[in-house]
Amino acid sequence: MLCMLVLLLSGARLLAQSAPTAEFPKGFVATINLQQGVVSTLKSPPDHYQIGLNFNPQYTIIPSRLRIGVLAAGIYTQGRWTAQAGPNVALRLCDMTAGVFGSVLNLQLVAGHYWGAYKQKLAGGGLQLEIAQAFTLGITTYRDYGNDQWWMQSTLGINILGFKRKSSDPFTP
């Protein structure tokens, strides 16, 4: 119980922090992600490997804090190709700075709800690192309540729109 209280208070402190940050600038980001993982019932084997690509454009609605977007994915699993799409959100929890170089990465809590072929209805989320506003690494878990399965996956992505530099960036010409 004490651990839960400490986690809640830590989370509240992170949300309340008002220090200016270059992370989550106003505007759009769009990542293309390679995803891989497992689809499982968690009850009996076999578990199924899944691999695919997804496209995830997002818009910052609360600068330095919250983005909303959509995701469209093509995934190969259980011997067939499938498609998924739906809305998602990303909440910036914290970031790490490196002196004059500014912010290096941020940690996000991501959540989404996706519908797909073959009665797929996935709801869930996880954690994602955004590195130099150019690359992402994530680990997520989704409950497919349409097929009584769990999708556990990792993602590696690249921001195809580039990143916005802060005007105080020492390397801006």
Buried (B, 14 or more C-beta within 10 A) or exposed (E): EEEEEEEEEEEEEEEEEEEEBBBBBEEEBBBBBEBBBBBBBEEEEEBBEBEBBBBBBBBBEEBBBBBEBBBBBEBBBBEEEBBBEBEBBBBBBBBEBEEEEBBBBBBBBBBBBBEBEEEBBBEBBBEBBBEEBBBBBBBBEBBBEEBEBBBBBBBBBBBEBEBEEBEEEEEEE
